[in-house]
């Protein structure tokens, strides 16, 4: 996914900037991993109406 796809700016995942990947330094060497915030979609998850009822 690229930030240039038709994603409205308010829906783009800020940590990965819409790419679906972030750079992890876990283990010593930087390497790309799936964004844990958007699960690789590049979009912020939509809020749910789950109010526990």
Backbone atoms as SQL, in Angstrom:
CREATE TABLE atoms (id INTEGER PRIMARY KEY, chain TEXT, resi INTEGER, resn TEXT, atom TEXT, x REAL, y REAL, z REAL);
INSERT INTO atoms VALUES
  (1, 'A', 1, 'UNK', 'N', 0.853, -1.175, 0.000),
  (2, 'A', 1, 'UNK', 'CA', 0.000, 0.000, 0.000),
  (3, 'A', 1, 'UNK', 'C', 0.889, 1.224, 0.000),
  (4, 'A', 2, 'UNK', 'N', 0.481, 2.239, -0.746),
  (5, 'A', 2, 'UNK', 'CA', 1.259, 3.465, -0.752),
  (6, 'A', 2, 'UNK', 'C', 0.404, 4.618, -0.250),
  (7, 'A', 3, 'UNK', 'N', 1.030, 5.639, 0.310),
  (8, 'A', 3, 'UNK', 'CA', 0.258, 6.770, 0.813),
  (9, 'A', 3, 'UNK', 'C', -0.506, 7.496, -0.286),
  (10, 'A', 4, 'UNK', 'N', -0.158, 7.242, -1.559),
  (11, 'A', 4, 'UNK', 'CA', -0.816, 7.929, -2.663),
  (12, 'A', 4, 'UNK', 'C', -2.137, 7.274, -3.069),
  (13, 'A', 5, 'UNK', 'N', -2.465, 6.103, -2.504),
  (14, 'A', 5, 'UNK', 'CA', -3.749, 5.490, -2.785),
  (15, 'A', 5, 'UNK', 'C', -4.849, 6.413, -2.278),
  (16, 'A', 6, 'UNK', 'N', -6.068, 6.148, -2.679),
  (17, 'A', 6, 'UNK', 'CA', -7.182, 7.044, -2.343),
  (18, 'A', 6, 'UNK', 'C', -7.638, 6.898, -0.900),
  (19, 'A', 7, 'UNK', 'N', -6.773, 7.232, 0.044),
  (20, 'A', 7, 'UNK', 'CA', -7.109, 7.219, 1.462),
  (21, 'A', 7, 'UNK', 'C', -7.240, 8.667, 1.909),
  (22, 'A', 8, 'UNK', 'N', -8.399, 9.036, 2.458),
  (23, 'A', 8, 'UNK', 'CA', -8.519, 10.409, 2.973),
  (24, 'A', 8, 'UNK', 'C', -7.456, 10.667, 4.039),
  (25, 'A', 9, 'UNK', 'N', -6.890, 11.869, 4.083),
  (26, 'A', 9, 'UNK', 'CA', -5.807, 12.175, 5.032),
  (27, 'A', 9, 'UNK', 'C', -6.146, 11.861, 6.480),
  (28, 'A', 10, 'UNK', 'N', -7.396, 12.030, 6.882),
  (29, 'A', 10, 'UNK', 'CA', -7.760, 11.761, 8.272),
  (30, 'A', 10, 'UNK', 'C', -7.794, 10.268, 8.593),
  (31, 'A', 11, 'UNK', 'N', -7.744, 9.404, 7.569),
  (32, 'A', 11, 'UNK', 'CA', -7.754, 7.959, 7.801),
  (33, 'A', 11, 'UNK', 'C', -6.366, 7.321, 7.690),
  (34, 'A', 12, 'UNK', 'N', -5.358, 8.079, 7.239),
  (35, 'A', 12, 'UNK', 'CA', -4.015, 7.522, 7.079),
  (36, 'A', 12, 'UNK', 'C', -3.415, 7.245, 8.453),
  (37, 'A', 13, 'UNK', 'N', -2.829, 6.085, 8.617),
  (38, 'A', 13, 'UNK', 'CA', -2.190, 5.689, 9.872),
  (39, 'A', 13, 'UNK', 'C', -0.922, 6.524, 10.066),
  (40, 'A', 14, 'UNK', 'N', -0.869, 7.358, 11.123),
  (41, 'A', 14, 'UNK', 'CA', 0.314, 8.207, 11.321),
  (42, 'A', 14, 'UNK', 'C', 1.629, 7.450, 11.535),
  (43, 'A', 15, 'UNK', 'N', 1.661, 6.351, 12.309),
  (44, 'A', 15, 'UNK', 'CA', 2.958, 5.694, 12.520),
  (45, 'A', 15, 'UNK', 'C', 3.621, 5.193, 11.230),
  (46, 'A', 16, 'UNK', 'N', 2.830, 4.646, 10.289),
  (47, 'A', 16, 'UNK', 'CA', 3.432, 4.117, 9.051),
  (48, 'A', 16, 'UNK', 'C', 3.219, 5.042, 7.854),
  (49, 'A', 17, 'UNK', 'N', 2.481, 6.137, 8.064),
  (50, 'A', 17, 'UNK', 'CA', 2.188, 7.108, 7.010),
  (51, 'A', 17, 'UNK', 'C', 1.500, 6.480, 5.805),
  (52, 'A', 18, 'UNK', 'N', 0.659, 5.480, 6.083),
  (53, 'A', 18, 'UNK', 'CA', -0.130, 4.861, 5.025),
  (54, 'A', 18, 'UNK', 'C', 0.552, 3.746, 4.268),
  (55, 'A', 19, 'UNK', 'N', 1.783, 3.399, 4.639),
  (56, 'A', 19, 'UNK', 'CA', 2.502, 2.357, 3.902),
  (57, 'A', 19, 'UNK', 'C', 2.191, 0.950, 4.393),
  (58, 'A', 20, 'UNK', 'N', 1.718, 0.835, 5.656),
  (59, 'A', 20, 'UNK', 'CA', 1.455, -0.484, 6.226),
  (60, 'A', 20, 'UNK', 'C', 2.695, -1.139, 6.818),
  (61, 'A', 21, 'UNK', 'N', 3.837, -0.456, 6.734),
  (62, 'A', 21, 'UNK', 'CA', 5.096, -0.988, 7.268),
  (63, 'A', 21, 'UNK', 'C', 5.765, 0.046, 8.155),
  (64, 'A', 22, 'UNK', 'N', 6.423, -0.412, 9.200),
  (65, 'A', 22, 'UNK', 'CA', 7.263, 0.434, 10.044),
  (66, 'A', 22, 'UNK', 'C', 8.623, -0.238, 10.159),
  (67, 'A', 23, 'UNK', 'N', 9.637, 0.509, 10.569),
  (68, 'A', 23, 'UNK', 'CA', 10.978, -0.037, 10.738),
  (69, 'A', 23, 'UNK', 'C', 11.162, -0.433, 12.196),
  (70, 'A', 24, 'UNK', 'N', 11.488, -1.699, 12.419),
  (71, 'A', 24, 'UNK', 'CA', 11.747, -2.202, 13.763),
  (72, 'A', 24, 'UNK', 'C', 13.246, -2.365, 13.949),
  (73, 'A', 25, 'UNK', 'N', 13.727, -1.974, 15.120),
  (74, 'A', 25, 'UNK', 'CA', 15.134, -2.191, 15.457),
  (75, 'A', 25, 'UNK', 'C', 15.273, -3.329, 16.459),
  (76, 'A', 26, 'UNK', 'N', 14.175, -4.038, 16.703),
  (77, 'A', 26, 'UNK', 'CA', 14.195, -5.174, 17.610),
  (78, 'A', 26, 'UNK', 'C', 15.139, -6.237, 17.049),
  (79, 'A', 27, 'UNK', 'N', 16.062, -6.679, 17.837),
  (80, 'A', 27, 'UNK', 'CA', 17.028, -7.658, 17.386),
  (81, 'A', 27, 'UNK', 'C', 18.315, -7.023, 16.883),
  (82, 'A', 28, 'UNK', 'N', 18.389, -5.684, 16.882),
  (83, 'A', 28, 'UNK', 'CA', 19.636, -5.015, 16.527),
  (84, 'A', 28, 'UNK', 'C', 19.620, -4.343, 15.174),
  (85, 'A', 29, 'UNK', 'N', 19.300, -5.065, 14.117),
  (86, 'A', 29, 'UNK', 'CA', 19.330, -4.485, 12.779),
  (87, 'A', 29, 'UNK', 'C', 17.950, -3.965, 12.392),
  (88, 'A', 30, 'UNK', 'N', 17.869, -2.739, 11.863),
  (89, 'A', 30, 'UNK', 'CA', 16.573, -2.218, 11.408),
  (90, 'A', 30, 'UNK', 'C', 16.020, -3.079, 10.273),
  (91, 'A', 31, 'UNK', 'N', 14.728, -3.385, 10.358),
  (92, 'A', 31, 'UNK', 'CA', 14.073, -4.152, 9.303),
  (93, 'A', 31, 'UNK', 'C', 12.584, -3.794, 9.266),
  (94, 'A', 32, 'UNK', 'N', 11.967, -3.839, 8.068),
  (95, 'A', 32, 'UNK', 'CA', 10.553, -3.493, 7.960),
  (96, 'A', 32, 'UNK', 'C', 9.665, -4.598, 8.524),
  (97, 'A', 33, 'UNK', 'N', 8.618, -4.186, 9.230),
  (98, 'A', 33, 'UNK', 'CA', 7.623, -5.116, 9.765),
  (99, 'A', 33, 'UNK', 'C', 6.239, -4.526, 9.507),
  (100, 'A', 34, 'UNK', 'N', 5.222, -5.378, 9.565),
  (101, 'A', 34, 'UNK', 'CA', 3.845, -4.910, 9.417),
  (102, 'A', 34, 'UNK', 'C', 3.512, -3.949, 10.550),
  (103, 'A', 35, 'UNK', 'N', 2.865, -2.857, 10.220),
  (104, 'A', 35, 'UNK', 'CA', 2.508, -1.854, 11.223),
  (105, 'A', 35, 'UNK', 'C', 1.541, -2.452, 12.243),
  (106, 'A', 36, 'UNK', 'N', 1.895, -2.415, 13.541),
  (107, 'A', 36, 'UNK', 'CA', 1.012, -2.997, 14.554),
  (108, 'A', 36, 'UNK', 'C', -0.225, -2.155, 14.845),
  (109, 'A', 37, 'UNK', 'N', -0.233, -0.898, 14.435),
  (110, 'A', 37, 'UNK', 'CA', -1.387, -0.036, 14.698),
  (111, 'A', 37, 'UNK', 'C', -2.501, -0.260, 13.683),
  (112, 'A', 38, 'UNK', 'N', -2.128, -0.399, 12.400),
  (113, 'A', 38, 'UNK', 'CA', -3.151, -0.557, 11.354),
  (114, 'A', 38, 'UNK', 'C', -3.179, -1.976, 10.779),
  (115, 'A', 39, 'UNK', 'N', -2.307, -2.845, 11.283),
  (116, 'A', 39, 'UNK', 'CA', -2.219, -4.240, 10.826),
  (117, 'A', 39, 'UNK', 'C', -1.908, -4.335, 9.330),
  (118, 'A', 40, 'UNK', 'N', -1.094, -3.395, 8.856),
  (119, 'A', 40, 'UNK', 'CA', -0.629, -3.440, 7.475),
  (120, 'A', 40, 'UNK', 'C', -1.566, -2.833, 6.450),
  (121, 'A', 41, 'UNK', 'N', -2.686, -2.253, 6.886),
  (122, 'A', 41, 'UNK', 'CA', -3.640, -1.696, 5.932),
  (123, 'A', 41, 'UNK', 'C', -3.306, -0.277, 5.506),
  (124, 'A', 42, 'UNK', 'N', -2.563, 0.449, 6.347),
  (125, 'A', 42, 'UNK', 'CA', -2.261, 1.845, 6.061),
  (126, 'A', 42, 'UNK', 'C', -3.357, 2.798, 6.504),
  (127, 'A', 43, 'UNK', 'N', -4.463, 2.240, 6.980),
  (128, 'A', 43, 'UNK', 'CA', -5.595, 3.041, 7.461),
  (129, 'A', 43, 'UNK', 'C', -5.764, 2.859, 8.953),
  (130, 'A', 44, 'UNK', 'N', -6.198, 3.917, 9.619),
  (131, 'A', 44, 'UNK', 'CA', -6.517, 3.804, 11.036),
  (132, 'A', 44, 'UNK', 'C', -7.735, 2.914, 11.200),
  (133, 'A', 45, 'UNK', 'N', -7.754, 2.084, 12.231),
  (134, 'A', 45, 'UNK', 'CA', -8.953, 1.283, 12.463),
  (135, 'A', 45, 'UNK', 'C', -10.135, 2.188, 12.797),
  (136, 'A', 46, 'UNK', 'N', -11.282, 1.850, 12.284),
  (137, 'A', 46, 'UNK', 'CA', -12.480, 2.636, 12.575),
  (138, 'A', 46, 'UNK', 'C', -12.950, 2.358, 13.981),
  (139, 'A', 47, 'UNK', 'N', -13.385, 3.391, 14.702),
  (140, 'A', 47, 'UNK', 'CA', -13.917, 3.163, 16.046),
  (141, 'A', 47, 'UNK', 'C', -15.187, 2.308, 15.962),
  (142, 'A', 48, 'UNK', 'N', -15.392, 1.502, 16.969),
  (143, 'A', 48, 'UNK', 'CA', -16.591, 0.670, 16.996),
  (144, 'A', 48, 'UNK', 'C', -17.589, 1.238, 17.981),
  (145, 'A', 49, 'UNK', 'N', -18.828, 0.850, 17.825),
  (146, 'A', 49, 'UNK', 'CA', -19.887, 1.305, 18.722),
  (147, 'A', 49, 'UNK', 'C', -20.076, 0.325, 19.862),
  (148, 'A', 50, 'UNK', 'N', -19.027, -0.418, 20.196),
  (149, 'A', 50, 'UNK', 'CA', -19.121, -1.405, 21.253),
  (150, 'A', 50, 'UNK', 'C', -19.105, -0.697, 22.616),
  (151, 'A', 51, 'UNK', 'N', -20.264, -0.595, 23.213),
  (152, 'A', 51, 'UNK', 'CA', -20.353, 0.081, 24.499),
  (153, 'A', 51, 'UNK', 'C', -20.600, -0.905, 25.637),
  (154, 'A', 52, 'UNK', 'N', -20.407, -2.186, 25.338),
  (155, 'A', 52, 'UNK', 'CA', -20.523, -3.197, 26.385),
  (156, 'A', 52, 'UNK', 'C', -21.945, -3.670, 26.646),
  (157, 'A', 53, 'UNK', 'N', -22.911, -3.205, 25.865),
  (158, 'A', 53, 'UNK', 'CA', -24.266, -3.660, 26.124),
  (159, 'A', 53, 'UNK', 'C', -24.683, -4.755, 25.183);
